[in-house]
Amino acid sequence: MDKLSVIGLGKLGACSAACFASRGFKVIGVDINKDFVDAINSGKAPVYEPRLQELITASKGRLKATQDYEEAIKGSDITFLIVPTPSRQDGHFSDRYLQDALKYLSLALKKTDKKYHLFIITSTVSPGTIDESIIPLIESVSGRKLNKGFGISYNPEFIALGSVISDFLNPDLLLIGESSKAVGDRVEEIYRGVCENRPYVARMSLVSAEITKISLNSYITMKISFANTLANLCEAIPEADIDDITMALGADKRISPYYLKGGLSFGGPCFPRDNRAFAVFAEKYGIDAKLARITDEVNRFQTSHLADLVLKHISGSSASIVSILGLAYKPNTPVIEESSSVKLIEELLKKDIEIIVYDPLAMENAKVYFGDNILYASSVKDCLSHSSVCVVVTQEKEFSAIDKDYFVNDSATVIDCWRILDSSKLGKKVKYISVGKSEK
Ligand SMILES: NC(=O)c1ccc[n+]([C@@H]2O[C@H](COP(=O)([O-])OP(=O)(O)OC[C@H]3O[C@@H](n4cnc5c(N)ncnc54)[C@H](O)[C@@H]3O)[C@@H](O)[C@H]2O)c1
């Protein structure tokens, strides 16, 4: 069995390392963050993700971590690179962390008498990055030639935070960009031993895989924005029901039901920036990716549309404070990056509205981001007790249990962004508004 190393033990890297180790591979993790290295070595999950702790515990003896790149190169045959690739001002992904890691790894490779090493880039990159900058860097620092002294693959993951491990073990698609057929065969073989399902395997050139990765997310965001536009329409038309419509549309195979619910803007660390990266990549080649640009515009509009809805209901009540339930960009994760909730709160703060928030996992991140500018509740009930206008922003299971007993004020308005509450249980004192449906 191949020995693996994983560079970057963050949200995706720690889960990948744990999945490989739990399936029998010997894995060495490397991170510049010593706390993450120490966590792995003491059998603890460095980040929160469902099932991560369970897999780390089950991998005892097969998973260790270090800050020494030489140890990783010497102790493994294949290295996965899962470091951050933040968006630059111009919308392209920066490969500076990849370059840093690969410089040290290539130097370590130069010092060994190993004949061959395989590098697998999992980080999201702008198309062209591997051919134009990664391969030349490895060749110049290691003194080796591509497909002789080393091989390279681009193998991004299509996972969502909150379900990283189940997505990783049961992917729809295994995307493999390969510098040679032998490289692709080897990557495919690793996943055959790791995946619990039999995913479609798409093998192609490195640049085709780089384009595929951002195209997929750009397409999904376009679909979300279409459903959101439909939801806005339904709000304007009594008797029109967004869920009836999207259920019917999704039954058609050409459309499919996923990411078609109709509601709030998309957010998180991948969708918004992958879509923008698609547009700037196309622009580099003289193509105007209008759909990607408009998708971004529609997405920004969804936030102001929601803020307008909230403001309308504040002005109709005596409320001076708004309760926001849900801060993360989706349930089961503490990540608040570009979340609908964060964008809504920012809009409301501009109008001097007081905000109190609750989220089961994201409170600490919200405190770092908003500081004293908003108030923090200790539970759903606590959050609802402070105001008479409440917005349920995420599809958190806990929120769907809200009934009349949760409200202490004489009257209240609830705006349910994903239609997860049972309005019949809210009693007469609560005015129920759902995004995507007419108020009449
Ligand atoms: N998180 C997701 O949902 C997701 C999904 C698909 C793709 N990706 C891509 O995967 C990559 C990693 O994302 P993430 O969410 O895991 O990021 P993250 O910030 O959670 O983790 C990255 C880790 O890499 C470490 N690191 C940075 N430079 C390093 C170096 N030179 N050597 C060793 N370690 C280093 C950091 O300390 C950090 O622990 C990104 O390119 C991202 O776009 C992420």
The ligand as an SDF file (V2000), in Angstrom:
LIG
                    3D

 44 48  0  0  0  0  0  0  0  0999 V2000
  -13.1030   23.7390    2.7080 N   0  0  0  0  0  0  0  0  0  0  0  0
  -13.8070   23.4410    1.6240 C   0  0  0  0  0  0  0  0  0  0  0  0
  -15.0460   23.3370    1.6450 O   0  0  0  0  0  0  0  0  0  0  0  0
  -13.0940   23.1760    0.3220 C   0  0  0  0  0  0  0  0  0  0  0  0
  -13.7860   22.5180   -0.7000 C   0  0  0  0  0  0  0  0  0  0  0  0
  -13.1550   22.2940   -1.9290 C   0  0  0  0  0  0  0  0  0  0  0  0
  -11.8680   22.7720   -2.1040 C   0  0  0  0  0  0  0  0  0  0  0  0
  -11.2080   23.4160   -1.0840 N   0  0  0  0  0  0  0  0  0  0  0  0
   -9.8510   23.9050   -1.3450 C   0  0  0  0  0  0  0  0  0  0  0  0
   -8.9280   23.1950   -0.5270 O   0  0  0  0  0  0  0  0  0  0  0  0
   -7.8650   24.0620   -0.1460 C   0  0  0  0  0  0  0  0  0  0  0  0
   -7.7420   24.0500    1.3620 C   0  0  0  0  0  0  0  0  0  0  0  0
   -8.9630   24.5110    1.9150 O   0  0  0  0  0  0  0  0  0  0  0  0
   -9.2940   24.3680    3.4650 P   0  0  0  0  0  0  0  0  0  0  0  0
  -10.7040   24.8190    3.5940 O   0  0  0  0  0  0  0  0  0  0  0  0
   -8.9040   23.0240    3.9760 O   0  0  0  0  0  0  0  0  0  0  0  0
   -8.3070   25.4890    4.0660 O   0  0  0  0  0  0  0  0  0  0  0  0
   -7.9320   25.7200    5.5940 P   0  0  0  0  0  0  0  0  0  0  0  0
   -7.5260   27.1450    5.6920 O   0  0  0  0  0  0  0  0  0  0  0  0
   -8.9970   25.2030    6.4970 O   0  0  0  0  0  0  0  0  0  0  0  0
   -6.6440   24.7870    5.8170 O   0  0  0  0  0  0  0  0  0  0  0  0
   -5.4340   24.9650    5.1620 C   0  0  0  0  0  0  0  0  0  0  0  0
   -4.2950   24.5220    6.0630 C   0  0  0  0  0  0  0  0  0  0  0  0
   -3.0610   24.6410    5.3340 O   0  0  0  0  0  0  0  0  0  0  0  0
   -2.0510   25.0730    6.2440 C   0  0  0  0  0  0  0  0  0  0  0  0
   -0.9280   25.6240    5.4880 N   0  0  0  0  0  0  0  0  0  0  0  0
   -0.8160   26.8250    4.8610 C   0  0  0  0  0  0  0  0  0  0  0  0
    0.3600   26.9290    4.2400 N   0  0  0  0  0  0  0  0  0  0  0  0
    1.0200   25.7820    4.4700 C   0  0  0  0  0  0  0  0  0  0  0  0
    2.3010   25.2930    4.1090 C   0  0  0  0  0  0  0  0  0  0  0  0
    3.1220   26.0210    3.3560 N   0  0  0  0  0  0  0  0  0  0  0  0
    2.6660   24.0720    4.5480 N   0  0  0  0  0  0  0  0  0  0  0  0
    1.8320   23.3300    5.3160 C   0  0  0  0  0  0  0  0  0  0  0  0
    0.6230   23.7330    5.6930 N   0  0  0  0  0  0  0  0  0  0  0  0
    0.2110   24.9400    5.2740 C   0  0  0  0  0  0  0  0  0  0  0  0
   -2.7780   26.0700    7.1300 C   0  0  0  0  0  0  0  0  0  0  0  0
   -2.0720   26.2650    8.3560 O   0  0  0  0  0  0  0  0  0  0  0  0
   -4.1290   25.3970    7.3080 C   0  0  0  0  0  0  0  0  0  0  0  0
   -4.1570   24.5650    8.4530 O   0  0  0  0  0  0  0  0  0  0  0  0
   -8.1970   25.4300   -0.7430 C   0  0  0  0  0  0  0  0  0  0  0  0
   -7.5610   25.5700   -1.9820 O   0  0  0  0  0  0  0  0  0  0  0  0
   -9.6880   25.3650   -0.9400 C   0  0  0  0  0  0  0  0  0  0  0  0
  -10.1170   26.2150   -1.9790 O   0  0  0  0  0  0  0  0  0  0  0  0
  -11.7960   23.6070    0.1220 C   0  0  0  0  0  0  0  0  0  0  0  0
  1  2  1  0
  2  3  2  0
  2  4  1  0
  4  5  1  0
  4 44  2  0
  5  6  2  0
  6  7  1  0
  7  8  2  0
  8  9  1  0
  8 44  1  0
  9 10  1  0
  9 42  1  0
 10 11  1  0
 11 12  1  0
 11 40  1  0
 12 13  1  0
 13 14  1  0
 14 15  2  0
 14 16  1  0
 14 17  1  0
 17 18  1  0
 18 19  2  0
 18 20  1  0
 18 21  1  0
 21 22  1  0
 22 23  1  0
 23 24  1  0
 23 38  1  0
 24 25  1  0
 25 26  1  0
 25 36  1  0
 26 27  1  0
 26 35  1  0
 27 28  2  0
 28 29  1  0
 29 30  1  0
 29 35  2  0
 30 31  1  0
 30 32  2  0
 32 33  1  0
 33 34  2  0
 34 35  1  0
 36 37  1  0
 36 38  1  0
 38 39  1  0
 40 41  1  0
 40 42  1  0
 42 43  1  0
M  CHG  2   8   1  16  -1
M  END
$$$$
